[in-house]
Amino acid sequence: MPRSVKMPQKRNATLPAYHRLYVIISEGIKSGTYPPGELLPSENAIAETYEVSRVTVRRALEHLVEDGLVTKRKGQGSIVTLRDQHSHDQERVSGLLTNLVAKGAEFSVKTLFWDTVTPGAGVCIKLGVPVGTECWLIRRVRFIERKPLSYALIYLPKNVGASIPRRKAENKMVIQMLDDTDYRADEMKFSMSAALADGECAEVLQLSVGSAVLCMKGVAYSVSKEAVYYQESFYHTDRYEYAVQLNRDSSSGDLVWQHGKVT
């Protein structure tokens, strides 16, 4: 463990130090920095390394124990819990969720909220509507084998959202629901980044606040290039990964890598 590493400051200033430390150690466990069966550094060593109090270290370790990543052994310390890595990998689904649903993967969906709201300026800009405009918001959690996989916030212009019959939503994705309306999505632009689970996101994904999640943000457009919805989805990293195949295309004389099919 490196010496005297300052705790990173998060955009959410209210996030406690022990949650930040929890994230650092848990990511070290998941990445293999701390292999299964290995003894973690002592509380004093961790406190010195990250310039935090022993109280902060104890609370972070308590959360690691609760999440099954660490086991406390009297007289020994904190030991990384042994896990069946093959079984763990088998539980994780890979690929763009839209493709997985289209292939018939068995998911279930729970809708937490479906109503009109007045979103922030950033969402209005994404949807191409005036700031302060009322829109539809759908908040959903998607499960795989009864375990939470993703938490999504979907914003739709009021006319688009009103065209979707909620009673027929079932387990369909919003992009599929729109296929039966006048607002069929023809194109989608999205980006992915790392984020921290906060508030309801942590609760529905059954994670501790501050746990790392994969955040996917995207805007879907109709044939006429009008935004039909904006979505923010947060994925449980122990159950989901995004993978692409890249194919070399030299038809134009230049070597350009293009996205291939996700498998």
N, C-alpha and C positions, 0 to 999 in steps of 0.2 A: 504494500500500500504506500503511495507517495506521501511525503511529509509536507505538512503545512499547506493544505489545499483549501482555499477559501470557498465557502458554500456559494454556488451560483445564485444570483438574484433573479427572481421570477417576475414576469409582468404582473402577476397577481400578488401584490404586496402582502395580502392577508394570509398567504399560504405559510403555515408554520414551518420552522426550521426542521422539525423532526420528519415532516412529510418530504421535504427536499432530500434529507439524508436517506429516508426510506427508498425514494426513487433511485438514488445513486447506487445504493447497495443492491437493491432488487435487480436493477439492470446489470450490475456486475455478476450476479448469480445467473441470470438468464443468458448472458453472453458467454459464460464459461470462465470469466475472470476468477470467480470463486467456484471451483468444481464441486459436485455433490460429494459429501463426506468430509470436505475440508473444514477446518476450524477457522472461523473468522477472527480477525485481530481482536485484541481485548478492548473493553469499553474505553479504557484510558487511551489506548493507541488510536482508536477511531476519533475520540474527542480531540486529541492533539492534532491528528491529520487534518480534520475539517474545521478546526478552531470553533468547536461547539462545546456545550456543557455535557456532563455525563447524564444529566436528566434527559437531554435531547436524544442522546444515543440510546438510552434505555427505552424511550418511547418508540423510536424508530425500530428497535429490535422487537418490541412487543408486537408491532404491526406485521413484521416479517414472520413472526411465529404464528400469528393469527391467519396469515395467508398461506401457511404451510411451506414457506421457503426456508425457514430456519427452525432448528430444534435446540432448546436449551437443555444442557446436561450439567447437573450439579458437579462442581469441582473441575469441569472441563471448559465450559464456555458455550458459545453459540456455534452450532455445526450446521453447515448447509445440508438441507434435507435431500436424501437420495431419492431420485425419481427415475422412472422408466422412460428414458429419452425417446425410444422408438415409439412407445405408446403416446407420448406427448406430441410427437410430430404427426402421428396418424390422426390425431384429433383436430389438427389445424387444417382449415380449408384454404385453398390458394386460387387466385385469379380474380378478375373483375366480378363483383357480385352480380351484376346484370347477366353476365354469361353463365354464372353458376345457376341462377334461377331459371334461365332459359333451358339449361341442360336437365332440369328437373330435380335439382338438389332439394332435399327435404328441409325446408325452413318453416317456421311459424312466426307470426307477427302479432304484436300487441300494440294497439293504438293508445297512446297516453293522452293525446290532446288533438282535437280537430275543430278549429274555430277560427274566426277572424281576429286579427290583431293589427296594431300599428307598429311595424318593425322599425329598427333603427335606420339611419341614413345609408349605411353601407349596404344593407339588404335591398333597399329601394333602388339604389344605383345599379346593383347587379340585375335587378328585374326590369330596369329601364322605366320606372314609374316615378312620379314626383315624390319628394321626401314628405312624409306625413300621410301617404296614401295607405288606406286599409287594405290588407292582404290576408290570404288564408295561410294558416300555419298548421302543419301536421307533424306531431312528434311521435315517433314509433321506435320500438325496440324489436329487433329480429333475433330469433333463437335458432340454434342448431342443436339437435338432440337435447332439447329443453335447457340448454345453457345459453346465456345471452352472448350474442356475437357482435351486434352493432346497435348504436343509438343514433337516430337520424332526426334532423330538423329540416323540414321541407317547406319552403315559402313559395306561394303561387299568387300571381295577379288575381284580383277578385273575380274577374270574368272567367279565368281559366279554372280556378278552384271550384266555382259554382257549377261547372259543367261535369264534375266528377260525381257519380252517384255513390255515396258512401256505403250504401248497403251492398254494393257489388265489389267493394275493395278487397275483402278477404286477405289473402297473403300476397296479392299482387304488388309489384313495385309501382311507384307513381308513373314512371315512364310507360309502363304497360297499361295503366288506367287511362292515360291520355290517348292511347291508340283508338279508343272507341269514341273520341270526341273530335271537335273541329280544331284541336290544338295539338295534334300529333307531333311528338318531338322528332326532329330530323338530324340534329347535331348536338353534341355535348362537349364542353371544354371543362376539364377538371385538373386539379393539382393535389398533391399529397404532401404531408409534412408530419413531423412528430408533434405531439401535444401532450398536455397533462389533463387527466380526468378531474373534473371539478363539479361539485354540486350534484345535480340529478344524473349527469353522465356517469359518475362514479357509482352512484346508487344502483342504477339499472344494469350496469355491466358487472356489478358485484365486485368492485375494486375499491381499494383505499383511495381517498382523495389524494391527488398528486401522482397517481400511477401513470406510467407512460401509455399512450394510446396512439393509433394511427388515425390521423385526421384527413378526410377527403372532402374537398370543396369543389362544387361544380355548378355550371349553369347550362340548362338545356334550352335549345332554340328550335323554333318551328321552321318550316320550309321558307317562310318569309323573313327569317332571321330575327324574329321577335322572341324575347325570353319567355319561356312558359313556366319555368320554375328554377329556383336556386336551392341547393341542398348542401348541408353540412353533415357529414357522417363520421362517427367515431367508432373505431374497431378495437375489439379486445385483441391485443397482440399475441396472446397465447393461443388464440383460436383462428387467427386469420393472417394471411400474408398475401402481398400482391406480387405476382411474378409475370414477366413478359419474355417473349422470345424475340430476338432481334435478327433480322435477315439482311444480308448485304445486297444492295441494289446498285449495279454498275451500268445499267442500261443507258444512262445519260452521259457516261464517261467519267462521272465523279463517283466516289465511293460514299454512299449515303446509307446510314443505318435507319431502317424503318421498323416500326413495331410489327411483329408477327402475331400469330394467334396465341392467346394465353391457354396453357394446358394444365 
